Amino acid sequence: MRILDNKEKIYLLEENDFIFPSLEMMNNDLVAIGGDFHPQRLINAYKNGLFPWFIDEDNYIHWFSPNKRMVLYPEEFKVSKSLKKSIKNKGFIIKSNENFDEIIKNCANIKRKHEDDTWISQEFIQAYTKLFELGYVFSIECYLDDKLVGGLYGLLIDDIFCGESMFAKVSDASKVAFYYLCKQAKENGIKLIDCQVYNDHLASLGAKEISRKDFFNILKA
């Protein structure tokens, strides 16, 4: 690892070096570029508060650690009246880790507001599929009438679930999957769900921003 931009404190990751910058070495949200998707590098990234967001036109992976981190404590998940009705009455069936391939493909292909393209490229799909096979990545799947209609996936790093992406093909499907993620988290001693960056949808479900320093303190606790 070597400094690429001293003013902005952006680092270039060497091919065979799986070390990431420490908190004290960080400045902006973008912390490092380069490296590859070796499973150990990915695991080290999450253990050190970073995650890959996209690959640029020069084939460099961009690694982020936001100054403001969006997180959700499982016990603070907000269940609206309409969501309660959906959970109870719509007939959703929830499963875990039975159809990860379709979950990540749907997350990559679903059309989203204010987004022209997806960051979940084929390289991401291959990398996280490998982590799924190694037992680090998990999926929550939401079915209706035997069809996959929503879900999410992410990494479990110690007692923190690092959420990566979710999708819904019918109303409330991803929210129901998120509800069951929080339910399983409380049952299994998972203390925090890392949502990475702010969006209004996550905020409506109870997620909030904390400082990067506070997030790192939680990581190291």
N, C-alpha and C positions, 0 to 999 in steps of 0.2 A: 504494500500500500504506500502510495506517495501522494504528496499534495499536488493538486492540479490547478487550483485557484486559491492562492493564499488569502486574498481579501474575503472571498465568499466561503472559504474553508470547505471546498469540495475536493474529494479525494478520488484518485484513480486506483481501482482494485487490480492487483496483479493476478495473473492467471492461476497460480498455484498457492496463493496466500488467502486464507479464509478469515483473516482478521478484519474487523470493522472499526471505524472511529469510535472513541469513547464519547460520553456526553460532553466532556470538557472540550473536545475537539470540534464540536458541531456549532454551526451558526444558523444557516437557513434550513428550510424544510428539506431541500435536496442536499443530501450529505455526500453521496459517492456515485460514481458511474463505473461501468466495466464489470469484469468478472464473468462468471457464468452461473448456470442453474444447477451446479453440483448440489446434491441433497444436503451435504454437510454445510455448504455455504449458506443455503437457504435457512437451515435450522439455526445456524450461528447468527444470521441476520435478525431473526425474530427474537432470539434470546437476548440480543443487544439492542432491541427497540427499533429496528429498521424493517422495511419491507420493500420489495421491488414493485414499481408501479407500471412502467412501460419500457419498451425497447425503442431507441431512436433510429433515425434513418442511417446512422453509421453502425448500427447493431450493438450499441452500448446499452446495457441495462441501467436504468436509473433507480437508485436506492434512496428511499425517503424516511425521515423521522420528523414528523411535523412538530413545530413549536407548540401548537395546540392540538392535543390528542383527543379524539372523540372516543369515549368509553361508555359502557353500560354495566352497572352493577345488576346482576340477575334479579335481585329482590326489588329493584326499582323499575322493572319493566311495567309500562302503563297499558292496561287492558281497557279499552274503551267499551261502551255498551254495545256498539255494533260489532266489535271484534268478539266479545263474549258470545253474541248470538251466532256469529260465524263458526266459532269453535264448537258450540253446542249443537247447532241445527243444520249446518251445511253438509255434513257427512264426510268431512275431510278425514282421510286416513294418513297417519304419520308413520314413517319408517326411517331407519338410520342406516347409512352405509350400504344400501342394497343396489343403488343405481348411480354411483358417483359419476360415471362417464357421462350420463345424460344431464346430470346436474351442472357440471362445469361447461358442457357444450351449450346448454340453454342459457347459462349466465353470459357466455361469450356472444351468443347470437341474438339475445332479446333486445328489442329496440327500446331505448331509454330517452326520456325528455332531456333536451339540451345536450345530447351526445350524438355526434355524427358517426363515431367509430368506437370499437371496443379496444381496451388495453389487454384483453385476454387473448393473446395471439396463440398460435399453435405451439410456440416454445413454452408459454405459460401452461398450456394444457398438458403437455408432456411432462413438465417439471412437477406439477402438483399431482398428476396421476402417479408418478413415481413415489412421491411422499405419501400418497394414499396407500400404495402397496406396502410401504415401509411402516405404516401405522401412525403417521403423524397428522394426516389430514382426515377430516370426518365430514360427512354430509347429513343433512336433515332433509327428508323428502316428503312432499305433500301430494297426496293422490286424491282424485275425485272420480268416481265411477271407473276405477282401475287405470286412470290416466294420470301421468305425472303433470301436475299443474303449477308447481312451485317448489321452492326449496332454497337451500343455502349451503355453503361449504366454508371451511376454515381449518386452521391448524390448532392443535392443542399443545401448548408449550407449558409444561409444569401445570400450574393451576390457572392459567389464562388461556381463553379461547380467542384466537386471532381470526376474526371474521374477514373473509375475502370478498365474497360477492353473493348476491341473492337474486332471484327472479320470481315472477308470478305471471301466469297466463290467465288466471281468473282472479276476481277481486278477493283480497285478503289472504291469498294463498301464502305469500312470503311472510306476512305478519303472523300467520298461524304457525309456520315453521319456526319463526323467531321466538314465538311464545314457548314452543316446546323445547327449543334450545335453552332458553332461560330456565325452564322447569327441570330439564336434565342437569343443567349447571348447578342449580341449588341442591339437587339430590346427590351430586357427585363431588361436591366441594370445590367447584370452579368459582373463583372469587370475582372474576372480571371478564367481560367480553370487550375486546379491543375492536372498535369500529373504524379506527384509523383517522378519517377526516370528517368534518361536519357536513351533514345535509339535513334538510328540514324533516325528511321522513324519519330518520333515526332520532332526531330530537323529539318528535311527536311520540315516540315509543319509550322515551325516558332516558335516552343517551345524553351525555353532556361532555363539554370540553374541560380537560385539565391540562396543566402545563406539562411540557416535555419532562422537566425535572421530576414532577410528581409521578409521572408514568414510569420513569426509570426507577424511582424509589420502590414502586409497587413491583416492578420486574425483579428487583434485587432482594426483595423482602424474603 
